[in-house]
Amino acid sequence: MARNTCVIAGGGPAGAMLALLLARAGVEVTLLEKHGDFLRDFRGDTIHPSTLQILDELGLAEEFHRLPHRKAYGLEIQTDDTTVPIADLSGLKGKYQYIAFVPQWEFLDLLTGAAARYPNFHLLMESEVHGVIREGDTVRGVRYRDASGEHELRATLTVAADGRRSDVREAAGLVPVEHGAPMDVVWFRLPREPTDSEATFLRMSAGHLMVSINRETYWQLAYVIPKNGFEALRSAGMATLREQVARLLPFLADRVGLLSGFEDVSVLSVALNRLRRWHRPGLLVIGDAAHAMSPVFGVGINLAVQDAVAAANLLAGPLAAGAEIPESLLARVQRRRTPPTVITQFAQRVVQNRLIRPALTERTRPVRLPRDVSRLPVLGPLARRFIGLGVLPEHVADPAGSHQA
């Protein structure tokens, strides 16, 4: 039975970032990912200035910017009548004044590739964690399965970063409190022509919402539907979806025929929840496993990364020294990250209830918006900072790294 100082379940943004930070601090760490690679489409991939700053502190900013990416310096809403700027990130203080759109698998490959430069980092792909090892009330590692069978991996600290349907969280008896969401999202892509708009934007009309993300050669499109409304959409037929896309985005009318069937779309069941308690003795829960975020503001990856940085700042030293990790220290991670989580989710709920829910109702006129939110005296700067940096941006302790690869 193998043993590590720290074992992390889940190779998403939270798990990969924490593994990198612990590895560079000299901690023996194993990251387990149930899939064979990170290549899954329509995952969150908006890298905000707060995360770009962390990459800079890790010496990875240049490498990150060599990845195929697109910069967005602002966000806007397009209605039937006008375009409303929501946030102008070009006025944000700091080195990075834009959101970088990068496929999430590229981001995860970057983090795990950087972690692999340290001999004390171990990545196990196609390794699905399905339970925890207990010694009394204390979690001492995980049980997982791979192609060769069942295994156990013991550890001083176990971290659940395995997403909103976390098996580790469930095995530990932790249940999140649901805060609800009025919508689900149907994701798909269509080709982009050079004459198309350059912007990434939210298109809003009575009864319909669509997010359009410019991917240079294609549009990544998110058609927002009422909660649990996919079966009704499927019953209405693909022709109905094509018609709705063409009405919302007329410049795509000549391309909607490329959607041949519902096998061309992916459905995200939107959840908004969080744990009351993010820890047990020997166990810490972070990222989506601790708090599933709504896609509103596109901050999910960035909150997960911030969790990882806060956890590493508090735990890397004791773990590297071989110390036991008291639950009181795990509680400090939760106390650090709870305020930004609660405030962000509150803001998401306000947008869901005041903007999205009414907009999804055909009989309701869309909410009237100011002509330019980004220029309002108080709301403009607040939106810029909230979207760009978040509520409590974290910074990497010892940016130079205490252990060189």
C-alpha positions as CSV (number, residue, x, y, z in Angstrom):
1,M,0.0,0.0,0.0
2,A,1.6,3.3,-1.2
3,R,1.8,6.4,1.0
4,N,2.1,10.1,0.2
5,T,2.1,13.2,2.4
6,C,-0.9,14.5,0.4
7,V,-3.2,12.9,-2.0
8,I,-5.5,15.0,-4.2
9,A,-8.6,13.5,-5.9
10,G,-9.5,15.4,-9.1
11,G,-7.3,16.9,-11.7
12,G,-9.4,20.0,-12.4
13,P,-8.2,23.6,-11.8
14,A,-8.3,23.3,-7.9
15,G,-6.6,19.9,-7.7
16,A,-3.9,20.7,-10.4
17,M,-3.0,24.1,-8.9
18,L,-2.8,22.7,-5.4
19,A,-0.6,19.8,-6.5
20,L,1.7,22.2,-8.3
21,L,2.0,24.5,-5.3
22,L,2.6,21.6,-2.8
23,A,5.2,20.0,-5.1
24,R,7.2,23.2,-5.4
25,A,7.2,23.4,-1.6
26,G,8.8,19.9,-1.4
27,V,5.6,18.0,-0.4
28,E,5.2,14.4,-1.6
29,V,1.9,14.7,-3.5
30,T,-0.1,12.5,-5.8
31,L,-2.9,13.8,-8.0
32,L,-5.5,11.3,-9.2
33,E,-7.6,12.0,-12.3
34,K,-10.2,9.5,-13.4
35,H,-10.0,10.3,-17.1
36,G,-7.2,9.4,-19.5
37,D,-6.6,13.0,-20.4
38,F,-8.0,16.5,-19.8
39,L,-9.6,16.8,-23.2
40,R,-13.2,17.6,-22.5
41,D,-15.1,20.2,-24.4
42,F,-17.4,23.0,-23.0
43,R,-15.7,23.2,-19.6
44,G,-15.1,26.6,-18.0
45,D,-12.1,28.2,-19.5
46,T,-12.2,31.9,-18.6
47,I,-8.9,32.8,-17.0
48,H,-9.4,36.1,-15.1
49,P,-6.7,38.6,-14.1
50,S,-6.6,37.2,-10.6
51,T,-5.5,33.8,-12.0
52,L,-3.2,35.4,-14.5
53,Q,-1.4,37.1,-11.6
54,I,-1.0,33.8,-9.8
55,L,0.6,32.3,-12.9
56,D,2.9,35.3,-13.1
57,E,3.9,34.7,-9.5
58,L,4.7,31.1,-10.4
59,G,6.8,32.1,-13.4
60,L,4.3,30.5,-15.8
61,A,2.7,33.6,-17.3
62,E,4.9,33.6,-20.4
63,E,4.4,29.9,-21.0
64,F,0.6,30.4,-20.5
65,H,0.5,33.2,-23.0
66,R,2.1,31.0,-25.6
67,L,-1.0,28.8,-25.5
68,P,-3.7,29.6,-28.2
69,H,-5.9,32.2,-26.4
70,R,-8.1,35.2,-27.0
71,K,-8.1,38.3,-24.8
72,A,-11.4,40.0,-23.8
73,Y,-11.0,43.5,-22.3
74,G,-14.6,43.9,-21.5
75,L,-18.0,42.2,-21.2
76,E,-21.2,43.3,-22.8
77,I,-24.9,42.4,-23.2
78,Q,-26.6,42.7,-26.5
79,T,-30.4,43.2,-26.4
80,D,-32.9,43.5,-29.3
81,D,-32.3,47.3,-29.4
82,T,-28.8,48.0,-28.2
83,T,-25.4,46.9,-26.8
84,V,-24.7,47.5,-23.1
85,P,-21.1,47.5,-21.8
86,I,-21.0,45.8,-18.4
87,A,-17.4,45.8,-17.4
88,D,-14.3,47.5,-18.9
89,L,-11.3,45.6,-17.6
90,S,-8.8,47.9,-19.4
91,G,-9.2,50.2,-16.3
92,L,-8.2,47.5,-13.9
93,K,-5.2,48.1,-11.7
94,G,-2.4,45.6,-12.1
95,K,-0.5,44.0,-14.9
96,Y,-3.4,42.0,-16.4
97,Q,-6.4,43.9,-17.7
98,Y,-8.2,41.2,-19.6
99,I,-9.8,37.8,-19.4
100,A,-7.9,35.1,-21.4
101,F,-10.1,32.4,-23.0
102,V,-8.1,29.2,-23.1
103,P,-9.4,25.7,-23.5
104,Q,-9.4,24.2,-20.0
105,W,-7.4,21.1,-21.0
106,E,-4.5,23.4,-22.2
107,F,-4.6,25.2,-18.8
108,L,-4.5,21.8,-16.9
109,D,-1.7,20.5,-19.1
110,L,0.2,23.6,-18.3
111,L,-0.2,23.2,-14.5
112,T,0.5,19.4,-14.4
113,G,3.4,19.8,-16.8
114,A,4.9,22.4,-14.4
115,A,4.3,20.1,-11.4
116,A,5.9,17.2,-13.2
117,R,9.3,19.1,-13.1
118,Y,9.4,18.2,-9.4
119,P,10.3,14.6,-8.5
120,N,7.9,14.6,-5.6
121,F,4.9,15.1,-7.8
122,H,3.0,12.0,-9.1
123,L,0.1,12.1,-11.5
124,L,-2.1,9.0,-11.9
125,M,-4.5,9.2,-14.9
126,E,-7.4,6.8,-15.4
127,S,-7.5,6.4,-11.6
128,E,-11.0,6.9,-10.2
129,V,-11.3,7.6,-6.5
130,H,-14.4,6.0,-5.0
131,G,-13.8,5.9,-1.3
132,V,-11.6,7.0,1.6
133,I,-9.5,5.2,4.1
134,R,-10.4,5.8,7.7
135,E,-8.6,5.4,11.0
136,G,-11.3,6.1,13.5
137,D,-12.7,9.5,12.6
138,T,-9.6,10.5,10.6
139,V,-9.3,10.2,6.8
140,R,-6.0,8.6,5.9
141,G,-6.1,8.4,2.1
142,V,-8.2,7.1,-0.7
143,R,-9.4,4.0,-2.4
144,Y,-9.2,4.1,-6.2
145,R,-9.5,1.8,-9.2
146,D,-7.6,1.8,-12.5
147,A,-7.1,-0.6,-15.3
148,S,-5.2,-3.0,-13.1
149,G,-7.8,-3.2,-10.3
150,E,-8.4,-1.7,-6.9
151,H,-5.8,0.2,-4.9
152,E,-5.3,2.1,-1.7
153,L,-3.2,5.2,-1.3
154,R,-2.5,6.4,2.3
155,A,-1.7,10.0,3.0
156,T,-1.3,12.5,5.9
157,L,-3.8,14.8,4.1
158,T,-6.5,14.0,1.6
159,V,-8.0,16.7,-0.6
160,A,-11.3,16.4,-2.4
161,A,-11.1,18.5,-5.6
162,D,-13.2,16.1,-7.6
163,G,-15.9,18.4,-8.7
164,R,-19.5,19.2,-8.0
165,R,-20.5,15.4,-7.9
166,S,-17.6,14.6,-5.6
167,D,-17.3,11.0,-4.6
168,V,-14.8,11.8,-1.9
169,R,-17.2,14.4,-0.4
170,E,-20.0,11.8,-0.4
171,A,-17.8,9.1,1.2
172,A,-16.9,11.6,4.0
173,G,-20.6,12.3,4.6
174,L,-20.5,15.9,3.6
175,V,-23.6,17.2,1.9
176,P,-23.8,20.7,0.3
177,V,-26.7,23.1,0.8
178,E,-28.4,23.8,-2.5
179,H,-29.2,27.4,-3.4
180,G,-30.9,26.7,-6.7
181,A,-30.6,27.9,-10.2
182,P,-33.3,28.8,-12.7
183,M,-31.5,27.6,-15.8
184,D,-29.4,25.0,-17.5
185,V,-27.1,25.5,-20.4
186,V,-26.9,23.9,-23.8
187,W,-23.4,24.1,-25.3
188,F,-22.4,23.8,-28.9
189,R,-20.1,25.3,-31.5
190,L,-20.5,26.8,-35.0
191,P,-17.8,28.1,-37.4
192,R,-16.7,31.7,-37.2
193,E,-16.1,33.8,-40.3
194,P,-13.6,36.7,-40.5
195,T,-16.5,39.1,-41.0
196,D,-18.2,38.2,-37.8
197,S,-18.2,40.3,-34.6
198,E,-15.0,40.2,-32.6
199,A,-16.8,40.5,-29.3
200,T,-17.6,37.9,-26.7
201,F,-21.1,38.8,-25.4
202,L,-24.4,37.8,-23.8
203,R,-27.4,38.0,-26.2
204,M,-30.6,38.7,-24.4
205,S,-34.2,38.7,-25.7
206,A,-37.6,38.0,-24.2
207,G,-37.6,34.3,-23.4
208,H,-34.1,33.6,-24.7
209,L,-30.5,34.0,-23.6
210,M,-27.3,33.0,-25.3
211,V,-23.6,33.5,-24.5
212,S,-21.3,33.8,-27.6
213,I,-17.6,33.2,-27.0
214,N,-15.2,34.1,-29.8
215,R,-12.8,31.2,-30.3
216,E,-11.1,32.8,-33.4
217,T,-12.0,29.9,-35.8
218,Y,-15.4,29.0,-34.2
219,W,-18.1,30.3,-31.8
220,Q,-18.6,28.5,-28.6
221,L,-22.2,29.1,-27.9
222,A,-24.2,28.6,-24.7
223,Y,-28.0,28.6,-25.1
224,V,-29.6,29.2,-21.8
225,I,-32.8,27.2,-21.1
226,P,-35.2,27.0,-18.1
227,K,-34.1,24.5,-15.4
228,N,-34.7,20.9,-16.5
229,G,-35.9,22.2,-19.8
230,F,-33.7,20.1,-22.1
231,E,-36.2,17.4,-22.7
232,A,-38.8,20.0,-23.8
233,L,-36.2,21.4,-26.2
234,R,-35.4,18.0,-27.5
235,S,-39.1,17.2,-28.0
236,A,-39.5,20.4,-30.0
237,G,-36.7,19.2,-32.3
238,M,-33.4,20.5,-33.6
239,A,-35.2,22.7,-36.1
240,T,-36.5,24.7,-33.2
241,L,-33.1,25.2,-31.7
242,R,-31.7,26.2,-35.1
243,E,-34.5,28.8,-35.5
244,Q,-33.9,30.3,-32.1
245,V,-30.1,30.6,-32.7
246,A,-30.7,32.2,-36.1
247,R,-33.2,34.7,-34.6
248,L,-30.8,35.7,-31.7
249,L,-27.7,35.8,-33.9
250,P,-28.8,36.5,-37.5
251,F,-25.1,36.4,-38.7
252,L,-25.2,32.6,-37.9
253,A,-28.3,31.9,-39.9
254,D,-26.3,30.4,-42.8
255,R,-24.5,28.0,-40.4
256,V,-27.1,26.7,-38.0
257,G,-27.8,23.8,-40.5
258,L,-24.4,22.4,-39.3
259,L,-26.2,21.4,-36.1
260,S,-27.3,18.0,-37.4
261,G,-28.8,16.7,-34.2
262,F,-28.7,16.8,-30.4
263,E,-25.6,14.6,-30.4
264,D,-23.8,17.9,-31.4
265,V,-24.7,19.6,-28.1
266,S,-23.7,19.2,-24.5
267,V,-25.9,20.0,-21.5
268,L,-24.7,21.6,-18.3
269,S,-27.0,21.1,-15.4
270,V,-26.4,24.4,-13.5
271,A,-25.9,24.1,-9.8
272,L,-25.3,26.6,-7.0
273,N,-24.4,25.2,-3.7
274,R,-21.8,25.0,-0.9
275,L,-20.8,23.0,2.0
276,R,-21.3,24.2,5.5
277,R,-18.2,22.4,6.5
278,W,-15.3,21.9,4.1
279,H,-13.2,19.5,6.3
280,R,-13.0,16.4,8.4
281,P,-10.0,15.2,10.3
282,G,-7.4,14.5,7.6
283,L,-9.6,15.8,4.8
284,L,-10.1,19.1,3.1
285,V,-12.6,19.9,0.3
286,I,-12.0,22.7,-2.2
287,G,-13.2,24.0,-5.5
288,D,-16.5,22.8,-7.0
289,A,-16.6,20.0,-4.5
290,A,-16.9,22.6,-1.8
291,H,-19.0,25.1,-3.7
292,A,-20.5,24.6,-7.1
293,M,-20.7,28.0,-8.9
294,S,-23.2,29.3,-11.4
295,P,-21.7,30.1,-14.8
296,V,-22.7,33.8,-14.1
297,F,-19.6,36.0,-14.4
298,G,-17.5,32.9,-15.5
299,V,-15.6,32.9,-12.3
300,G,-15.7,29.1,-11.4
301,I,-12.1,28.3,-12.4
302,N,-10.8,31.3,-10.7
303,L,-12.5,30.6,-7.4
304,A,-11.2,27.1,-7.5
305,V,-7.6,28.3,-8.1
306,Q,-8.0,30.8,-5.3
307,D,-9.0,28.0,-2.9
308,A,-5.9,26.0,-4.0
309,V,-3.6,29.0,-3.3
310,A,-5.1,29.7,0.1
311,A,-4.8,26.0,1.0
312,A,-1.2,25.8,-0.1
313,N,-0.2,29.0,1.7
314,L,-1.5,27.5,5.0
315,L,-0.7,23.9,4.6
316,A,2.5,23.6,2.5
317,G,4.9,24.4,5.3
318,P,3.5,21.9,7.9
319,L,3.1,19.2,5.2
320,A,6.7,19.7,4.0
321,A,7.9,19.4,7.6
322,G,6.1,16.1,8.0
323,A,3.7,17.4,10.7
324,E,0.2,16.2,11.4
325,I,-2.4,18.6,10.1
326,P,-4.8,19.5,12.8
327,E,-8.4,20.1,11.8
328,S,-8.2,23.6,13.1
329,L,-5.7,24.4,10.3
330,L,-8.1,23.0,7.7
331,A,-10.8,25.1,9.3
332,R,-8.6,28.2,8.7
333,V,-8.7,27.4,4.9
334,Q,-12.5,27.4,5.0
335,R,-12.6,30.6,7.0
336,R,-10.3,32.3,4.5
337,R,-12.3,31.2,1.5
338,T,-15.8,31.4,2.8
339,P,-16.4,35.2,2.5
340,P,-15.4,35.4,-1.2
341,T,-17.5,32.3,-1.9
342,V,-20.6,33.6,-0.1
343,I,-20.4,37.0,-1.7
344,T,-19.8,35.7,-5.2
345,Q,-22.7,33.3,-4.9
346,F,-24.9,36.0,-3.5
347,A,-24.1,38.1,-6.6
348,Q,-24.8,35.2,-8.9
349,R,-28.1,34.6,-7.2
350,V,-29.1,38.2,-7.7
351,V,-28.3,38.0,-11.4
352,Q,-30.1,34.7,-11.7
353,N,-33.2,36.0,-10.1
354,R,-33.3,39.6,-11.3
355,L,-32.0,39.1,-14.9
356,I,-31.9,35.5,-16.0
357,R,-35.2,34.2,-14.6
358,P,-37.3,37.1,-16.0
359,A,-35.4,36.9,-19.4
360,L,-36.3,33.2,-19.7
361,T,-40.0,34.0,-19.5
362,E,-41.6,34.8,-22.9
363,R,-44.3,37.0,-21.3
364,T,-41.8,39.2,-19.4
365,R,-40.0,42.1,-21.0
366,P,-36.2,41.9,-20.4
367,V,-34.9,43.9,-17.5
368,R,-34.1,47.5,-18.5
369,L,-30.4,48.2,-18.3
370,P,-28.5,51.4,-18.2
371,R,-26.9,52.5,-21.5
372,D,-23.4,51.7,-20.2
373,V,-23.0,50.0,-16.8
374,S,-19.2,50.1,-17.1
375,R,-19.2,53.9,-16.8
376,L,-21.5,54.3,-13.8
377,P,-19.6,56.0,-11.0
378,V,-19.8,53.3,-8.4
379,L,-21.1,50.2,-10.2
380,G,-18.7,50.4,-13.1
381,P,-15.5,50.1,-11.0
382,L,-17.1,47.6,-8.7
383,A,-18.1,45.4,-11.6
384,R,-14.6,45.7,-13.1
385,R,-12.9,44.7,-9.9
386,F,-15.4,42.0,-9.0
387,I,-15.1,40.2,-12.4
388,G,-11.4,40.8,-12.8
389,L,-10.0,40.2,-9.4
390,G,-12.8,38.8,-7.3
391,V,-13.6,39.5,-3.6
392,L,-10.4,38.3,-1.9
393,P,-7.7,37.6,-4.5
394,E,-4.9,35.3,-3.2
395,H,-1.2,35.5,-3.8
396,V,1.4,32.7,-3.8
397,A,3.5,32.7,-0.7
398,D,7.2,32.8,-1.6
399,P,6.7,33.4,-5.4
400,A,10.3,32.4,-6.1
401,G,9.6,28.9,-4.8
402,S,11.3,27.3,-1.8
403,H,12.4,24.2,-3.8
404,Q,13.7,24.4,-7.3
405,A,12.8,21.8,-9.9
